[in-house]
Amino acid sequence: MLEGKKILIGVTGSIAAYKIPLLIRLLVKARAEVKVVVTPCATDFVTPLTLSTLSQRPVLLEPYNKTDGSWHSHVDWGRWADLFLIAPLSANTMAKMVAGIADNLLTTTYLAAKCPVMFAPAMDLDMYHHPTTHRNIETLRSFGNILIAAREGELASGLTGVGRMEEPEEIYQHILNFFSQETPLKDKKVMISAGPTFEAIDPVRYIGNHSSGKMGYALAEYAAQCGAEVMLISGPVQLKAAHAAINTIRVNSAAQMAEACLHTFKTADVAIMSAAVADYTVNKPETRKIKKTSGNLTLELKPTTDILSELGKVKQPNQFLVGFALETDNEIEHARQKMNNKNLDMIVLNSLNDEGAGFGFDTNKVSIIHKNNEKTETGLLNKAQIAAIIINQVIEKIK
């Protein structure tokens, strides 16, 4: 698929630059033509000799050869590429790209590029969360540039949070998807629910759960990469969908999620319900903050709408409905029962007994069960890999 594709890689001054040689190796092995342009600061983290050896081409740093004065044409480089990937992209170079500052060969080439541009930010936690970084990312996306979102993990500073550049293997997959002519979900509308719901006790307190939304967002990203128009109905999480084909509908409560799902499902071809929706909500939330007293506080709870069951009741023959189950005992039996009772086509089982899986983790381990009792069990994988397995099984069933 990548044979003969011309890929220009721009490397900026970030510790994540040490990962780029592995990406280049993957691309060259796939018979892509790779050229590399670096900023001066990038050479503090990875040497031009390493990049040149792996790409099998000279690495460009300066606008011209200081020995003979020959010009390294940023115009030619910008027109040569089928894809310009800038990874890692530091906060400094990102700001230059947004402002149109061309003070080195990489930024000059960016302004001259006629091909699509992908960018993979990498920086420390507080830099990534700074308002200017979020503004600059959105500005680059508004230019039509393709974001490969930074991930959560351990950072070079020792902090843990968002800002870690996506792994080379995942960036490689983004590039494959970009060049792939196979979009198995093209013209399909996929509804995905994600995250928790918050049930108000009073204006400042709520009942919630530990769902991070990571699984649902990973499903949305992969479905969009497969060509789907994705409607992501998200509970309150600190995540943001990166793909342009994802339309995010944000809700807080179970009632709001039920309303959004029941409305959106009418036009969906596929629905994947991965949200952790509250089973109960407060019967009469207080309109004012409840003051602390020395006595006990009793809350009256009432059942919420069983969204999955309601969708199963109105599901049409041309619609494919996927549910999630989180169980602690008799997992397979309870998951199959849930699938049958709610008219699902497929159910994804999470077990709280599996270490490293479930709420809050970047990894997951699931069992996928179909109506015909076909079953797939995954190992402990990152949630992007789990999402790919789930979506690919849906694609096989709706063909």
Buried (B, 14 or more C-beta within 10 A) or exposed (E): EBEEBBBBBBBBBBBBBEBBBBBBBBBBEBEBBBBBBBBEBBBEBBBBEBBBEBBEBEBBBEBEEEEEEEEBBBBEBBEBBBBBBBBBBBBBBBBBBBEEBBEBBBBBBBBBBEBBBBBBBBBBBEBBBEEEBEEBBEBBBEEEBBBBBBBBEEBEBEEEBBBBBBBBEBBBBBBBBBBBEEEBBEEBBBBBBBBBBBBBBBEEBBBBBEBBBBBBBBBBBBBBBBBBBBBBBBBBBEBBBBBEBBBBBEBBBBBBBBBBBBEBBEEBBBBBBBBBBBEBBBEEBBEEEBEEEEEEEEBEEEEBBBBBBBBBEEBEEEBBBBBBBBBEEEBBEBBBEBBEEBBBBBBBBBBEEBEEBBBEBBBBBBBBBBBEEEEEEBEBBBBBBBBBBBBEBBBEBBE
